[in-house]
Amino acid sequence: MSRIAQRLLAAWMALTVTACQQHYAAQPPYRGYKMAPYTLKGMRFVPMNVDQALRYSAVGIASHYEANGACGAIGERLYRNQYYAAHRTLPLPCTARITNLENGQSCTVRVADRGPYIAGRLIDVSTAVAHKLRFHHNGLARVRIDVLSVGDGPYKRTRPR
């Protein structure tokens, strides 16, 4: 790799890390769950509370996206080989089982980002999840989402059986 390319890569990485740190610093640290309402492109979104989320099950269209190295809504770095997802109104973080209704494939993901913001889409998943659910080449799939738990550490609450 040439010195110019190395310097450009180093500058890009420094800017990415700084942007992530600034984004996270601008947000108050979440205590257990991130449920604050937010506005995007003039639309207001109000996340559900923990009890609502623990009963949440929905069927809709999933798409996949690349957030390779970008920060999620709670400040975590997201990489393409991880099993993560983005949802507009679930409290963050949470864990959900996503099942492809066309082929029965399912996996457990960490919902750590916001989105999708395209009409008719219920959830965005990482490329690794799209491969596991076998819809990477199609781009979209009809899925069922079942929330398994909400929060981390001492704040973690699981779905009642």
C-alpha positions as a Python dict, from the first residue, in 0.01 Angstrom:
ca = {
    (1, 'M'): (0, 0, 0),
    (2, 'S'): (139, 340, -91),
    (3, 'R'): (211, 601, 173),
    (4, 'I'): (-66, 823, 37),
    (5, 'A'): (-317, 540, 62),
    (6, 'Q'): (-198, 461, 416),
    (7, 'R'): (-237, 825, 520),
    (8, 'L'): (-583, 846, 363),
    (9, 'L'): (-689, 527, 540),
    (10, 'A'): (-550, 651, 873),
    (11, 'A'): (-731, 987, 832),
    (12, 'W'): (-1058, 813, 741),
    (13, 'M'): (-1031, 581, 1044),
    (14, 'A'): (-957, 875, 1276),
    (15, 'L'): (-1260, 1066, 1144),
    (16, 'T'): (-1483, 759, 1183),
    (17, 'V'): (-1373, 699, 1543),
    (18, 'T'): (-1412, 1070, 1626),
    (19, 'A'): (-1760, 1082, 1470),
    (20, 'C'): (-1866, 775, 1667),
    (21, 'Q'): (-1730, 920, 1992),
    (22, 'Q'): (-1897, 1257, 1925),
    (23, 'H'): (-2229, 1086, 1843),
    (24, 'Y'): (-2215, 883, 2163),
    (25, 'A'): (-2100, 1181, 2373),
    (26, 'A'): (-2390, 1391, 2239),
    (27, 'Q'): (-2637, 1126, 2354),
    (28, 'P'): (-2693, 1086, 2727),
    (29, 'P'): (-2575, 739, 2829),
    (30, 'Y'): (-2870, 506, 2840),
    (31, 'R'): (-2950, 336, 3167),
    (32, 'G'): (-3049, -16, 3079),
    (33, 'Y'): (-3268, 72, 2782),
    (34, 'K'): (-3284, 348, 2524),
    (35, 'M'): (-3647, 443, 2480),
    (36, 'A'): (-3634, 817, 2414),
    (37, 'P'): (-3867, 947, 2141),
    (38, 'Y'): (-3686, 1080, 1835),
    (39, 'T'): (-3763, 1271, 1516),
    (40, 'L'): (-3623, 1191, 1174),
    (41, 'K'): (-3712, 1373, 852),
    (42, 'G'): (-4005, 1539, 1024),
    (43, 'M'): (-4151, 1212, 1154),
    (44, 'R'): (-4171, 1148, 1529),
    (45, 'F'): (-4109, 795, 1660),
    (46, 'V'): (-4200, 686, 2012),
    (47, 'P'): (-4037, 358, 2118),
    (48, 'M'): (-4248, 109, 2311),
    (49, 'N'): (-4188, 47, 2678),
    (50, 'V'): (-4016, -265, 2810),
    (51, 'D'): (-4338, -451, 2893),
    (52, 'Q'): (-4482, -385, 2546),
    (53, 'A'): (-4157, -497, 2385),
    (54, 'L'): (-4146, -822, 2581),
    (55, 'R'): (-4488, -914, 2435),
    (56, 'Y'): (-4394, -795, 2084),
    (57, 'S'): (-4436, -1033, 1794),
    (58, 'A'): (-4488, -906, 1441),
    (59, 'V'): (-4484, -1022, 1079),
    (60, 'G'): (-4350, -799, 804),
    (61, 'I'): (-4079, -735, 549),
    (62, 'A'): (-3711, -748, 641),
    (63, 'S'): (-3430, -595, 439),
    (64, 'H'): (-3058, -600, 499),
    (65, 'Y'): (-2807, -320, 531),
    (66, 'E'): (-2437, -264, 578),
    (67, 'A'): (-2326, -70, 882),
    (68, 'N'): (-1974, -206, 866),
    (69, 'G'): (-1781, -15, 1132),
    (70, 'A'): (-2054, 247, 1183),
    (71, 'C'): (-2203, 329, 1521),
    (72, 'G'): (-2549, 205, 1606),
    (73, 'A'): (-2806, 415, 1790),
    (74, 'I'): (-2661, 320, 2131),
    (75, 'G'): (-2299, 388, 2036),
    (76, 'E'): (-2193, 32, 1958),
    (77, 'R'): (-1987, -38, 1649),
    (78, 'L'): (-2170, -266, 1408),
    (79, 'Y'): (-1985, -500, 1171),
    (80, 'R'): (-2112, -710, 881),
    (81, 'N'): (-2016, -1043, 1041),
    (82, 'Q'): (-2228, -973, 1352),
    (83, 'Y'): (-2592, -1065, 1404),
    (84, 'Y'): (-2757, -727, 1459),
    (85, 'A'): (-3071, -550, 1348),
    (86, 'A'): (-3239, -210, 1334),
    (87, 'H'): (-3598, -139, 1439),
    (88, 'R'): (-3785, 192, 1463),
    (89, 'T'): (-3963, 147, 1796),
    (90, 'L'): (-3820, -141, 2001),
    (91, 'P'): (-3626, -30, 2311),
    (92, 'L'): (-3251, -63, 2259),
    (93, 'P'): (-3076, -293, 2311),
    (94, 'C'): (-3297, -599, 2286),
    (95, 'T'): (-3266, -952, 2159),
    (96, 'A'): (-3510, -1095, 1908),
    (97, 'R'): (-3562, -1414, 1712),
    (98, 'I'): (-3618, -1347, 1343),
    (99, 'T'): (-3771, -1623, 1132),
    (100, 'N'): (-3784, -1622, 752),
    (101, 'L'): (-4143, -1734, 683),
    (102, 'E'): (-4055, -1849, 331),
    (103, 'N'): (-3802, -2114, 437),
    (104, 'G'): (-3829, -2153, 816),
    (105, 'Q'): (-3471, -2038, 885),
    (106, 'S'): (-3432, -1838, 1206),
    (107, 'C'): (-3164, -1674, 1417),
    (108, 'T'): (-3126, -1459, 1725),
    (109, 'V'): (-3011, -1099, 1678),
    (110, 'R'): (-2921, -798, 1889),
    (111, 'V'): (-3137, -499, 1801),
    (112, 'A'): (-2894, -210, 1853),
    (113, 'D'): (-2985, 43, 1585),
    (114, 'R'): (-3277, 246, 1450),
    (115, 'G'): (-3440, 193, 1112),
    (116, 'P'): (-3555, 102, 853),
    (117, 'Y'): (-3706, 424, 729),
    (118, 'I'): (-3850, 289, 405),
    (119, 'A'): (-4227, 247, 391),
    (120, 'G'): (-4342, -112, 427),
    (121, 'R'): (-4026, -240, 596),
    (122, 'L'): (-4043, -377, 949),
    (123, 'I'): (-3678, -447, 1029),
    (124, 'D'): (-3329, -415, 881),
    (125, 'V'): (-3078, -692, 951),
    (126, 'S'): (-2704, -723, 901),
    (127, 'T'): (-2560, -903, 601),
    (128, 'A'): (-2466, -1200, 825),
    (129, 'V'): (-2830, -1237, 932),
    (130, 'A'): (-2953, -1207, 572),
    (131, 'H'): (-2715, -1489, 476),
    (132, 'K'): (-2826, -1704, 772),
    (133, 'L'): (-3194, -1649, 684),
    (134, 'R'): (-3111, -1712, 317),
    (135, 'F'): (-3250, -1394, 167),
    (136, 'H'): (-2930, -1201, 96),
    (137, 'H'): (-2966, -1236, -281),
    (138, 'N'): (-3337, -1150, -284),
    (139, 'G'): (-3282, -840, -69),
    (140, 'L'): (-3619, -872, 110),
    (141, 'A'): (-3800, -1146, 300),
    (142, 'R'): (-4125, -1191, 488),
    (143, 'V'): (-4027, -1253, 850),
    (144, 'R'): (-4169, -1292, 1200),
    (145, 'I'): (-4001, -1106, 1486),
    (146, 'D'): (-4031, -1227, 1845),
    (147, 'V'): (-3860, -1026, 2119),
    (148, 'L'): (-3676, -1252, 2366),
    (149, 'S'): (-3523, -997, 2605),
    (150, 'V'): (-3471, -626, 2658),
    (151, 'G'): (-3168, -456, 2813),
    (152, 'D'): (-2825, -565, 2928),
    (153, 'G'): (-2665, -672, 3254),
    (154, 'P'): (-2870, -593, 3565),
    (155, 'Y'): (-3136, -425, 3349),
    (156, 'K'): (-3198, -731, 3135),
    (157, 'R'): (-3557, -855, 3136),
    (158, 'T'): (-3670, -1166, 2952),
    (159, 'R'): (-3997, -1256, 2786),
    (160, 'P'): (-4237, -1432, 3024),
    (161, 'R'): (-4300, -1795, 2931),
}
